[in-house]
Every structure is written in structure tokens, then in C-alpha cells.
Amino acid sequence: MVLSHPRLIRPNEDPHRPVPVSTYRVPDDAEPSDPRMSLIASKLQGYLDAVGATKEESQFEHLYQTLDLARSGPLY
């Protein structure tokens, strides 16, 4: 016997739960292999330290993403 349509089964009534998703982060002490990127990362880190910025502050989010990219981090 050949079955042309599978039988649909209603999903159970368990509550929905979040699915764990892997996240990747560049370590703060990572060094880029390119000397030019190393200098860019150093200057960005110096500025962020000078103004007392933290990664949790939304106005500095793009600068921290740029710093991670300069350190050979993942593309966003």
C-alpha cells in the first residue's frame, strides 16, 4: 500500500519555550592579525575607555561592534 498523504497529528499542548541559540563573542583581549586593524582596535578601545563606555549602553553599541570587527570578530 502506498500512502500519498501523511497523517497530520496535532502538536501537544505543552507551553512554548525558548530555543537555545548559540552566540559568539570576541574576547576583549583578542588581537587582530593585521597591524592596521590592531591600531584601529587600540584607538577605539582607548576612546571607549576614556569616555567610560560600557557594552550595555545603546549609544556605544555600534562602536563596540566595530571594535569586535577590527579584532576579527563575526560580521553582524
Backbone as JSON Lines, residues from 0, in Angstrom:
{"i":0,"aa":"M","n":[0.84,-1.17,0.0],"ca":[0.0,0.0,0.0],"c":[0.89,1.24,0.0]}
{"i":1,"aa":"V","n":[0.61,2.18,-0.87],"ca":[1.36,3.43,-0.97],"c":[0.51,4.54,-0.39]}
{"i":2,"aa":"L","n":[1.13,5.3,0.49],"ca":[0.41,6.39,1.16],"c":[0.79,7.71,0.5]}
{"i":3,"aa":"S","n":[-0.18,8.41,-0.06],"ca":[0.13,9.64,-0.78],"c":[0.15,10.86,0.12]}
{"i":4,"aa":"H","n":[-0.53,10.83,1.24],"ca":[-0.57,11.97,2.15],"c":[-0.32,11.47,3.57]}
{"i":5,"aa":"P","n":[0.67,12.06,4.24],"ca":[0.9,11.62,5.62],"c":[-0.24,12.09,6.53]}
{"i":6,"aa":"R","n":[-0.42,11.37,7.59],"ca":[-1.44,11.74,8.56],"c":[-0.93,12.9,9.4]}
{"i":7,"aa":"L","n":[-1.7,13.96,9.51],"ca":[-1.3,15.11,10.32],"c":[-1.7,14.87,11.76]}
{"i":8,"aa":"I","n":[-0.76,15.14,12.64],"ca":[-1.01,14.95,14.06],"c":[-0.91,16.3,14.74]}
{"i":9,"aa":"R","n":[-1.88,16.59,15.55],"ca":[-1.91,17.86,16.27],"c":[-0.76,17.9,17.28]}
{"i":10,"aa":"P","n":[-0.05,19.03,17.37],"ca":[1.04,19.12,18.35],"c":[0.5,19.06,19.77]}
{"i":11,"aa":"N","n":[1.34,18.62,20.67],"ca":[0.9,18.54,22.06],"c":[0.67,19.94,22.62]}
{"i":12,"aa":"E","n":[0.06,20.03,23.72],"ca":[-0.35,21.32,24.31],"c":[0.69,21.86,25.29]}
{"i":13,"aa":"D","n":[1.92,21.41,25.21],"ca":[2.96,21.95,26.1],"c":[3.17,23.43,25.79]}
{"i":14,"aa":"P","n":[3.49,24.21,26.81],"ca":[3.73,25.64,26.54],"c":[4.98,25.82,25.67]}
{"i":15,"aa":"H","n":[4.98,26.88,24.88],"ca":[6.14,27.17,24.05],"c":[7.29,27.57,24.95]}
{"i":16,"aa":"R","n":[8.47,27.21,24.56],"ca":[9.65,27.57,25.33],"c":[10.73,28.08,24.39]}
{"i":17,"aa":"P","n":[11.59,28.93,24.89],"ca":[12.65,29.45,24.02],"c":[13.63,28.36,23.61]}
{"i":18,"aa":"V","n":[14.11,28.46,22.43],"ca":[15.08,27.51,21.92],"c":[16.47,28.12,22.1]}
{"i":19,"aa":"P","n":[17.41,27.39,22.7],"ca":[18.75,27.96,22.88],"c":[19.43,28.21,21.54]}
{"i":20,"aa":"V","n":[20.05,29.37,21.41],"ca":[20.73,29.75,20.18],"c":[22.18,30.08,20.54]}
{"i":21,"aa":"S","n":[23.09,29.54,19.78],"ca":[24.5,29.81,20.05],"c":[24.81,31.26,19.76]}
{"i":22,"aa":"T","n":[25.6,31.85,20.63],"ca":[26.05,33.22,20.4],"c":[27.58,33.2,20.4]}
{"i":23,"aa":"Y","n":[28.14,34.09,19.63],"ca":[29.58,34.17,19.52],"c":[30.03,35.55,19.96]}
{"i":24,"aa":"R","n":[31.12,35.58,20.67],"ca":[31.64,36.84,21.18],"c":[33.15,36.83,21.01]}
{"i":25,"aa":"V","n":[33.68,37.98,20.64],"ca":[35.12,38.11,20.5],"c":[35.67,38.49,21.87]}
{"i":26,"aa":"P","n":[36.68,37.78,22.36],"ca":[37.26,38.13,23.67],"c":[37.8,39.55,23.66]}
{"i":27,"aa":"D","n":[37.72,40.23,24.8],"ca":[38.18,41.62,24.89],"c":[39.68,41.75,24.61]}
{"i":28,"aa":"D","n":[40.43,40.69,24.85],"ca":[41.88,40.78,24.64],"c":[42.31,40.18,23.3]}
{"i":29,"aa":"A","n":[41.36,39.93,22.4],"ca":[41.71,39.37,21.09],"c":[42.52,40.4,20.3]}
{"i":30,"aa":"E","n":[43.49,39.92,19.57],"ca":[44.34,40.79,18.76],"c":[44.15,40.47,17.28]}
{"i":31,"aa":"P","n":[43.93,41.49,16.45],"ca":[43.82,41.24,15.02],"c":[45.16,40.86,14.42]}
{"i":32,"aa":"S","n":[45.13,40.1,13.35],"ca":[46.38,39.69,12.7],"c":[46.95,40.82,11.83]}
{"i":33,"aa":"D","n":[46.11,41.73,11.39],"ca":[46.52,42.85,10.56],"c":[46.95,44.02,11.45]}
{"i":34,"aa":"P","n":[48.18,44.54,11.29],"ca":[48.64,45.64,12.14],"c":[47.75,46.9,12.03]}
{"i":35,"aa":"R","n":[47.21,47.14,10.85],"ca":[46.33,48.3,10.67],"c":[45.06,48.14,11.51]}
{"i":36,"aa":"M","n":[44.47,46.95,11.48],"ca":[43.28,46.68,12.28],"c":[43.62,46.71,13.77]}
{"i":37,"aa":"S","n":[44.82,46.29,14.12],"ca":[45.25,46.33,15.51],"c":[45.28,47.76,16.01]}
{"i":38,"aa":"L","n":[45.78,48.67,15.19],"ca":[45.83,50.08,15.58],"c":[44.42,50.65,15.7]}
{"i":39,"aa":"I","n":[43.53,50.3,14.75],"ca":[42.14,50.76,14.81],"c":[41.47,50.26,16.09]}
{"i":40,"aa":"A","n":[41.66,48.98,16.4],"ca":[41.07,48.4,17.61],"c":[41.62,49.09,18.86]}
{"i":41,"aa":"S","n":[42.91,49.38,18.87],"ca":[43.53,50.05,20.01],"c":[42.96,51.45,20.21]}
{"i":42,"aa":"K","n":[42.81,52.2,19.12],"ca":[42.27,53.57,19.21],"c":[40.8,53.56,19.65]}
{"i":43,"aa":"L","n":[40.01,52.62,19.11],"ca":[38.61,52.52,19.52],"c":[38.5,52.17,21.0]}
{"i":44,"aa":"Q","n":[39.31,51.2,21.44],"ca":[39.27,50.8,22.85],"c":[39.69,51.95,23.74]}
{"i":45,"aa":"G","n":[40.71,52.71,23.33],"ca":[41.15,53.86,24.11],"c":[40.06,54.91,24.26]}
{"i":46,"aa":"Y","n":[39.35,55.18,23.18],"ca":[38.25,56.15,23.24],"c":[37.14,55.66,24.16]}
{"i":47,"aa":"L","n":[36.74,54.39,23.98],"ca":[35.66,53.84,24.8],"c":[36.03,53.85,26.28]}
{"i":48,"aa":"D","n":[37.29,53.55,26.58],"ca":[37.76,53.61,27.98],"c":[37.76,55.04,28.5]}
{"i":49,"aa":"A","n":[38.17,56.0,27.66],"ca":[38.27,57.4,28.07],"c":[36.9,57.99,28.42]}
{"i":50,"aa":"V","n":[35.85,57.6,27.68],"ca":[34.52,58.14,27.96],"c":[33.74,57.27,28.94]}
{"i":51,"aa":"G","n":[34.34,56.18,29.39],"ca":[33.68,55.31,30.37],"c":[32.52,54.53,29.8]}
{"i":52,"aa":"A","n":[32.6,54.2,28.52],"ca":[31.5,53.49,27.85],"c":[31.47,52.02,28.27]}
{"i":53,"aa":"T","n":[30.27,51.46,28.29],"ca":[30.1,50.02,28.53],"c":[29.28,49.44,27.38]}
{"i":54,"aa":"K","n":[29.39,48.13,27.2],"ca":[28.67,47.47,26.11],"c":[27.15,47.53,26.3]}
{"i":55,"aa":"E","n":[26.71,47.74,27.52],"ca":[25.28,47.78,27.8],"c":[24.63,49.09,27.37]}
{"i":56,"aa":"E","n":[25.42,50.14,27.13],"ca":[24.88,51.43,26.74],"c":[24.6,51.45,25.24]}
{"i":57,"aa":"S","n":[23.35,51.7,24.88],"ca":[22.94,51.6,23.48],"c":[23.65,52.59,22.57]}
{"i":58,"aa":"Q","n":[24.03,53.77,23.08],"ca":[24.68,54.75,22.21],"c":[26.08,54.33,21.78]}
{"i":59,"aa":"F","n":[26.67,53.34,22.44],"ca":[28.0,52.88,22.08],"c":[27.99,51.52,21.38]}
{"i":60,"aa":"E","n":[26.79,51.0,21.11],"ca":[26.65,49.66,20.51],"c":[27.43,49.54,19.2]}
{"i":61,"aa":"H","n":[27.3,50.51,18.31],"ca":[27.97,50.43,17.01],"c":[29.49,50.5,17.16]}
{"i":62,"aa":"L","n":[29.96,51.27,18.12],"ca":[31.41,51.34,18.32],"c":[31.95,50.0,18.83]}
{"i":63,"aa":"Y","n":[31.22,49.35,19.72],"ca":[31.66,48.04,20.2],"c":[31.6,46.99,19.09]}
{"i":64,"aa":"Q","n":[30.59,47.07,18.21],"ca":[30.52,46.15,17.08],"c":[31.7,46.39,16.14]}
{"i":65,"aa":"T","n":[32.05,47.65,15.92],"ca":[33.19,47.98,15.07],"c":[34.48,47.48,15.71]}
{"i":66,"aa":"L","n":[34.59,47.61,17.01],"ca":[35.78,47.11,17.72],"c":[35.89,45.6,17.56]}
{"i":67,"aa":"D","n":[34.78,44.88,17.7],"ca":[34.81,43.43,17.51],"c":[35.22,43.07,16.08]}
{"i":68,"aa":"L","n":[34.71,43.82,15.1],"ca":[35.09,43.57,13.7],"c":[36.58,43.81,13.49]}
{"i":69,"aa":"A","n":[37.11,44.87,14.08],"ca":[38.53,45.17,13.94],"c":[39.38,44.07,14.57]}
{"i":70,"aa":"R","n":[38.82,43.38,15.56],"ca":[39.53,42.27,16.21],"c":[39.26,40.93,15.52]}
{"i":71,"aa":"S","n":[38.8,40.99,14.3],"ca":[38.48,39.79,13.5],"c":[37.29,39.04,14.04]}
{"i":72,"aa":"G","n":[36.32,39.75,14.56],"ca":[35.11,39.13,15.08],"c":[34.13,38.81,13.97]}
{"i":73,"aa":"P","n":[32.96,38.27,14.34],"ca":[31.96,37.89,13.34],"c":[31.32,39.11,12.7]}
{"i":74,"aa":"L","n":[30.91,38.96,11.45],"ca":[30.15,40.02,10.79],"c":[28.74,40.0,11.35]}
{"i":75,"aa":"Y","n":[28.17,41.14,11.6],"ca":[26.84,41.21,12.19],"c":[25.79,41.16,11.13]}
